[in-house]
């Protein structure tokens, strides 16, 4: 997963970057910049929708928001770190702060992906009981605060070893580097990392996907193979089933995209740790693209939620409409304020207020019957209703 991706990149990227031409570096930096922007804005939008729209406050949507938090961590830590690796490799700084930041950055990168996969498992488990065994649905999952806390604690335990294996050490040139190290024995470090990455593949990729697939297989069997009788009382059941089917389709696509995005990284790990002779013949950009695709999953997810879920789409369109209205409103005010120039008070007495102005391209003298009738926006050189002005 991403933690082992960082491991491999940390230990090999400072050699690879010397072989990368500037065109490849600029291309990857541009691609990561787009990836970062989409992931950051998209996941913030998902969190805003779930937290502010009353009709979005459901167990599934809170779990989707939890995935958005994990994807935000990926955007804020893994993507900038990968861009850093393109130019500086595993170069780091020394001292206590160097040691702490090296461990914490790698831990958070690993934590984000572990939290995502655990959340996907919990979502599939919740849907399984809600649809296949509705009367046995766990009350714990409904207590979303407890569920989300358990997800992050589980992820932290699974990724805990990263706090031990990452260290800052000096290379032959005296530069500090943030790398995986089990001592001076390089062969032992390599063999240990081979075991570790195999365990990571099994625990945080293969086994979860098999488990999730089994849950959704049972759910699909229940929803698609069950025959609903054709009587009026069954109409509501049909409608509910259609809604559930749409939801399950979305969740299956999310899991499928996750599996596809992370597959190239695991294939790369296989060649690194089991067929290193072949891996050495790969062009440097191959591994970079594999890691980029895995990170792109965090940018893709928010748009999948919006495209595949009617409620997310409704909330998105609502926000877009309000932004367009706000922009149009501000634009109208700006246009009016610029069209009203050369405002000058001519006379103020008990009969009213007379002034000269250039309004909407027409110059002249205007009069307000009572000074109190002059609207406050006009005092700020803003919008004025034509009915409030009488041409002298």
C-alpha positions as CSV (number, residue, x, y, z in Angstrom):
1,X,0.0,0.0,0.0
2,X,1.0,3.6,0.3
3,X,3.3,3.1,3.3
4,X,5.3,0.5,1.4
5,X,5.2,2.7,-1.7
6,X,6.8,5.4,0.4
7,X,9.3,2.9,1.7
8,X,10.4,1.9,-1.8
9,X,10.5,5.4,-3.1
10,X,12.5,6.7,-0.1
11,X,15.2,4.0,-0.5
12,X,15.5,4.1,-4.3
13,X,14.3,7.5,-5.5
14,X,17.6,9.4,-4.8
15,X,19.3,7.1,-7.3
16,X,16.3,7.3,-9.7
17,X,16.1,11.0,-9.7
18,X,19.6,11.2,-11.1
19,X,18.4,9.3,-14.1
20,X,15.2,11.3,-14.6
21,X,15.3,14.0,-17.3
22,X,13.9,17.4,-16.5
23,X,11.0,16.8,-18.9
24,X,9.8,13.8,-16.9
25,X,10.2,15.7,-13.7
26,X,8.2,18.6,-14.9
27,X,5.5,16.3,-16.3
28,X,5.1,14.4,-13.1
29,X,5.1,17.6,-11.0
30,X,2.4,19.1,-13.2
31,X,0.3,15.9,-13.0
32,X,0.7,15.8,-9.2
33,X,-0.3,19.5,-8.9
34,X,-3.6,18.7,-10.8
35,X,-4.0,15.6,-8.6
36,X,-3.4,17.6,-5.4
37,X,-5.9,20.4,-6.4
38,X,-8.7,17.9,-7.3
39,X,-8.2,15.8,-4.2
40,X,-8.0,18.8,-1.9
41,X,-11.0,20.7,-3.3
42,X,-13.1,17.5,-3.9
43,X,-12.8,16.0,-0.5
44,X,-13.3,19.3,1.3
45,X,-16.5,19.7,-0.8
46,X,-17.7,16.2,0.3
47,X,-17.1,17.0,4.0
48,X,-18.9,20.3,3.6
49,X,-21.9,18.6,2.0
50,X,-22.2,15.9,4.7
51,X,-21.7,18.3,7.6
52,X,-24.1,21.1,6.4
53,X,-26.9,19.3,4.5
54,X,-29.5,17.8,6.9
55,X,-30.7,15.2,4.4
56,X,-27.0,13.9,4.1
57,X,-26.7,12.9,7.7
58,X,-26.8,9.1,7.5
59,X,-24.5,6.3,8.6
60,X,-23.2,5.6,5.1
61,X,-22.6,9.3,4.3
62,X,-20.7,9.8,7.6
63,X,-18.5,6.8,6.6
64,X,-18.0,8.3,3.1
65,X,-17.0,11.6,4.9
66,X,-14.5,9.5,6.9
67,X,-13.0,8.3,3.7
68,X,-12.8,11.9,2.5
69,X,-10.8,12.7,5.6
70,X,-8.4,9.9,4.8
71,X,-8.1,11.1,1.2
72,X,-7.4,14.6,2.5
73,X,-4.5,13.2,4.5
74,X,-3.3,11.5,1.3
75,X,-3.5,14.8,-0.5
76,X,-1.8,16.8,2.2
77,X,1.0,14.4,3.0
78,X,1.6,11.7,0.3
79,X,1.3,14.0,-2.7
80,X,3.6,16.8,-1.5
81,X,6.0,14.1,-0.3
82,X,6.0,12.4,-3.7
83,X,6.7,15.8,-5.4
84,X,9.5,16.3,-3.0
85,X,11.0,12.9,-3.8
86,X,11.0,13.8,-7.5
87,X,13.7,16.4,-6.9
88,X,15.4,15.5,-3.6
89,X,14.9,11.8,-3.1
90,X,15.0,10.6,0.5
91,X,17.1,13.6,1.5
92,X,16.1,14.8,5.0
93,X,17.4,16.8,7.9
94,X,19.0,15.6,11.1
95,X,18.4,16.1,14.8
96,X,15.4,15.2,17.0
97,X,13.0,17.1,14.7
98,X,14.4,15.3,11.7
99,X,13.8,11.9,13.3
100,X,10.3,12.8,14.5
101,X,9.1,14.3,11.2
102,X,10.5,11.3,9.2
103,X,8.5,8.9,11.3
104,X,5.3,11.0,11.6
105,X,5.1,11.8,7.8
106,X,5.5,8.1,6.9
107,X,3.1,7.1,9.6
108,X,0.3,9.5,8.4
109,X,0.8,8.5,4.8
110,X,0.3,4.8,5.8
111,X,-2.5,5.7,8.2
112,X,-4.6,7.4,5.4
113,X,-4.7,4.4,3.2
114,X,-5.3,1.9,6.1
115,X,-8.2,4.0,7.2
116,X,-9.6,4.0,3.7
117,X,-9.6,0.2,3.4
118,X,-11.0,-0.3,6.9
119,X,-13.8,2.2,6.1
120,X,-14.6,0.3,2.9
121,X,-14.9,-2.9,5.0
122,X,-17.2,-1.3,7.5
123,X,-19.4,0.2,4.8
124,X,-19.8,-3.2,3.1
125,X,-20.5,-4.8,6.5
126,X,-23.1,-2.2,7.3
127,X,-24.8,-2.7,3.9
128,X,-24.7,-6.5,4.3
129,X,-26.6,-6.5,7.6
130,X,-28.9,-3.6,6.5
131,X,-30.0,-5.6,3.4
132,X,-29.4,-9.3,4.0
133,X,-30.1,-9.4,7.8
134,X,-31.9,-6.2,8.6
135,X,-33.0,-7.3,12.1
136,X,-29.4,-8.2,13.1
137,X,-27.9,-4.9,12.1
138,X,-25.2,-3.9,14.6
139,X,-26.1,-1.0,16.8
140,X,-22.5,-0.2,17.2
141,X,-22.1,0.8,13.5
142,X,-25.1,3.1,13.9
143,X,-23.1,4.9,16.7
144,X,-21.0,6.7,14.1
145,X,-18.6,8.4,16.5
146,X,-17.6,5.0,18.1
147,X,-17.3,3.4,14.6
148,X,-15.1,6.1,13.2
149,X,-12.9,6.1,16.3
150,X,-12.5,2.3,16.0
151,X,-11.6,2.6,12.3
152,X,-8.7,5.0,13.0
153,X,-7.5,3.0,16.0
154,X,-7.5,-0.1,13.9
155,X,-5.6,1.7,11.1
156,X,-3.1,3.1,13.5
157,X,-2.4,-0.4,15.0
158,X,-1.9,-1.9,11.5
159,X,0.5,0.9,10.5
160,X,2.2,1.2,13.8
161,X,5.4,-0.6,12.6
162,X,6.3,2.3,10.4
163,X,7.1,4.4,13.5
164,X,9.8,1.9,14.2
165,X,11.3,1.0,10.8
166,X,11.7,4.6,9.5
167,X,14.8,6.4,10.6
168,X,17.1,9.2,9.6
169,X,20.5,8.1,8.8
170,X,23.5,9.6,7.0
171,X,24.8,8.4,3.6
172,X,28.4,8.2,2.4
173,X,28.2,12.0,1.6
174,X,27.2,12.9,5.1
175,X,23.6,13.8,4.1
176,X,20.7,12.8,6.2
177,X,18.1,10.6,4.6
178,X,14.7,9.3,5.8
179,X,14.8,5.6,5.0
180,X,13.7,2.2,6.2
181,X,16.6,0.7,8.2
182,X,17.1,-2.4,10.4
183,X,20.7,-1.7,11.0
184,X,23.8,-1.8,8.8
185,X,23.0,-5.2,7.3
186,X,21.4,-4.2,3.9
187,X,20.5,-7.8,3.0
188,X,18.6,-8.3,6.3
189,X,16.7,-5.0,5.8
190,X,15.7,-6.1,2.3
191,X,14.5,-9.5,3.4
192,X,12.6,-8.0,6.3
193,X,10.9,-5.5,4.0
194,X,10.0,-8.3,1.6
195,X,8.1,-10.0,4.4
196,X,6.6,-6.8,5.6
197,X,5.3,-5.8,2.2
198,X,3.9,-9.3,1.6
199,X,2.0,-9.0,4.9
200,X,0.8,-5.5,3.9
201,X,-0.5,-6.8,0.6
202,X,-2.4,-9.6,2.3
203,X,-3.8,-7.6,5.2
204,X,-4.5,-4.2,3.5
205,X,-5.3,-5.3,0.0
206,X,-6.0,-8.9,-0.9
207,X,-8.0,-10.1,2.2
208,X,-10.1,-6.9,2.6
209,X,-11.1,-7.0,-1.1
210,X,-12.0,-10.7,-0.9
211,X,-14.1,-10.0,2.2
212,X,-15.8,-6.9,0.7
213,X,-16.5,-8.9,-2.5
214,X,-18.2,-11.7,-0.5
215,X,-20.4,-9.1,1.3
216,X,-21.5,-7.4,-1.9
217,X,-22.1,-10.8,-3.6
218,X,-24.5,-11.7,-0.9
219,X,-26.1,-8.2,-1.1
220,X,-26.5,-8.5,-4.9
221,X,-28.0,-11.9,-4.6
222,X,-30.6,-10.6,-2.1
223,X,-31.5,-7.5,-4.2
224,X,-31.4,-8.8,-7.7
225,X,-32.6,-12.4,-7.4
226,X,-35.5,-11.8,-5.0
227,X,-38.9,-11.6,-6.7
228,X,-41.3,-9.0,-5.4
229,X,-45.0,-9.8,-5.7
230,X,-47.0,-7.6,-8.0
231,X,-49.5,-6.0,-5.5
232,X,-50.0,-2.4,-4.4
233,X,-48.3,-3.0,-1.0
234,X,-45.2,-4.1,-2.9
235,X,-44.8,-0.8,-4.7
236,X,-43.0,0.9,-1.8
237,X,-40.7,-2.1,-1.5
238,X,-39.9,-1.9,-5.2
239,X,-39.0,1.8,-4.8
240,X,-36.8,1.1,-1.8
241,X,-35.1,-1.7,-3.7
242,X,-34.3,0.6,-6.6
243,X,-32.7,3.1,-4.2
244,X,-30.7,0.4,-2.5
245,X,-29.5,-1.0,-5.8
246,X,-28.3,2.5,-6.9
247,X,-26.4,2.8,-3.6
248,X,-24.8,-0.6,-3.9
249,X,-23.8,0.1,-7.5
250,X,-22.0,3.2,-6.3
251,X,-20.2,1.4,-3.4
252,X,-19.1,-1.5,-5.7
253,X,-17.7,1.0,-8.2
254,X,-15.8,2.8,-5.4
255,X,-14.2,-0.5,-4.3
256,X,-13.4,-1.5,-7.9
257,X,-11.7,1.9,-8.6
258,X,-9.8,1.5,-5.3
259,X,-8.6,-2.0,-6.3
260,X,-7.6,-0.8,-9.8
261,X,-5.7,2.3,-8.6
262,X,-3.6,0.4,-6.1
263,X,-3.0,-2.7,-8.2
264,X,0.0,-1.2,-10.1
265,X,1.8,-0.4,-6.8
266,X,1.5,-4.0,-5.6
267,X,2.7,-5.4,-9.0
268,X,5.7,-3.0,-8.7
269,X,6.4,-4.3,-5.2
270,X,6.3,-7.9,-6.4
271,X,9.1,-7.1,-9.0
272,X,11.1,-5.0,-6.4
273,X,11.1,-7.7,-3.8
274,X,10.8,-11.0,-5.8
275,X,12.1,-10.2,-9.3
276,X,14.6,-7.4,-8.6
277,X,16.6,-8.3,-11.7
278,X,13.6,-7.5,-13.9
279,X,12.7,-4.4,-11.9
280,X,16.2,-3.0,-12.5
281,X,15.5,-2.9,-16.2
282,X,12.3,-0.9,-15.8
283,X,12.5,2.8,-16.9
284,X,12.4,5.0,-13.8
285,X,9.1,6.6,-14.8
286,X,7.3,3.3,-14.6
287,X,7.4,3.2,-10.8
288,X,6.6,6.9,-10.6
289,X,3.4,6.4,-12.7
290,X,2.4,3.4,-10.6
291,X,2.6,5.5,-7.4
292,X,0.8,8.4,-9.1
293,X,-2.1,6.2,-10.1
294,X,-2.5,5.0,-6.5
295,X,-2.6,8.6,-5.2
296,X,-5.0,9.6,-7.9
297,X,-7.6,7.4,-6.2
298,X,-8.0,10.2,-3.6
299,X,-8.8,12.7,-6.3
300,X,-11.2,10.4,-8.1
301,X,-13.4,9.4,-5.1
302,X,-15.2,12.7,-4.4
303,X,-16.3,12.9,-8.0
304,X,-17.6,9.3,-8.0
305,X,-19.7,10.2,-5.0
306,X,-21.2,13.2,-6.8
307,X,-21.8,11.5,-10.1
308,X,-23.2,8.2,-8.8
309,X,-25.3,9.4,-5.8
310,X,-28.4,11.6,-6.4
311,X,-28.2,13.3,-3.0
312,X,-24.6,14.2,-3.4
313,X,-25.4,15.5,-6.9
314,X,-28.3,17.5,-5.5
315,X,-26.2,19.1,-2.8
316,X,-23.4,19.8,-5.3
317,X,-25.8,21.5,-7.7
318,X,-27.3,23.5,-4.9
319,X,-23.8,24.8,-3.8
320,X,-22.9,25.5,-7.5
321,X,-26.2,27.5,-7.9
322,X,-25.5,29.6,-4.8
323,X,-22.0,30.3,-5.9
324,X,-23.2,31.4,-9.3
325,X,-25.8,33.6,-7.7
326,X,-23.3,35.1,-5.3
327,X,-20.9,35.8,-8.2
328,X,-23.6,37.3,-10.3
329,X,-24.8,39.5,-7.4
330,X,-21.3,40.8,-6.6
331,X,-20.8,41.4,-10.3
332,X,-24.0,43.4,-10.6
333,X,-23.0,45.5,-7.6
334,X,-19.6,46.1,-9.1
335,X,-21.1,47.2,-12.4
336,X,-23.6,49.5,-10.8
337,X,-21.0,51.1,-8.5
338,X,-18.7,51.8,-11.5
339,X,-21.6,53.2,-13.6
340,X,-22.5,55.7,-10.9
341,X,-19.7,58.2,-10.9
342,X,-19.2,61.9,-10.2
343,X,-21.9,61.9,-7.5
344,X,-22.2,65.4,-6.1
345,X,-24.7,66.8,-3.6
346,X,-26.4,69.9,-5.1
347,X,-28.8,70.9,-2.4
348,X,-30.3,69.6,0.8
349,X,-33.4,71.2,2.3
350,X,-36.8,70.4,3.8
351,X,-38.0,69.6,0.3
352,X,-35.5,66.8,-0.3
353,X,-32.1,66.1,-1.8
354,X,-30.9,67.2,-5.2
355,X,-27.7,65.9,-6.8
356,X,-25.9,65.4,-10.0
357,X,-24.8,61.9,-11.1
358,X,-23.8,59.8,-14.0
359,X,-26.2,56.8,-13.7
360,X,-26.1,53.8,-16.1
361,X,-24.2,55.9,-18.7
362,X,-26.8,58.9,-18.4
363,X,-25.7,62.1,-16.8
364,X,-28.2,64.5,-15.2
365,X,-29.7,66.0,-12.1
366,X,-31.8,63.9,-9.8
367,X,-34.0,64.6,-6.8
368,X,-35.2,62.5,-3.8
369,X,-38.4,63.8,-2.2
370,X,-37.2,63.0,1.3
371,X,-33.6,62.6,2.4
372,X,-34.7,59.5,4.3
373,X,-35.8,57.9,1.1
374,X,-32.3,57.7,-0.1
375,X,-31.4,54.0,0.3
376,X,-28.4,52.9,2.2
377,X,-26.8,51.1,-0.7
378,X,-26.9,54.3,-2.6
379,X,-24.9,56.0,0.1
380,X,-22.3,53.4,-0.6
381,X,-22.5,54.1,-4.4
382,X,-24.4,50.9,-5.0
383,X,-27.8,49.8,-6.4
384,X,-30.6,52.3,-6.6
385,X,-34.2,51.7,-7.8
386,X,-35.1,53.9,-10.7
387,X,-38.5,54.7,-9.0
388,X,-36.7,56.4,-6.2
389,X,-35.2,59.0,-8.5
390,X,-37.2,61.6,-10.4
391,X,-35.4,63.5,-13.2
392,X,-35.6,67.2,-12.6
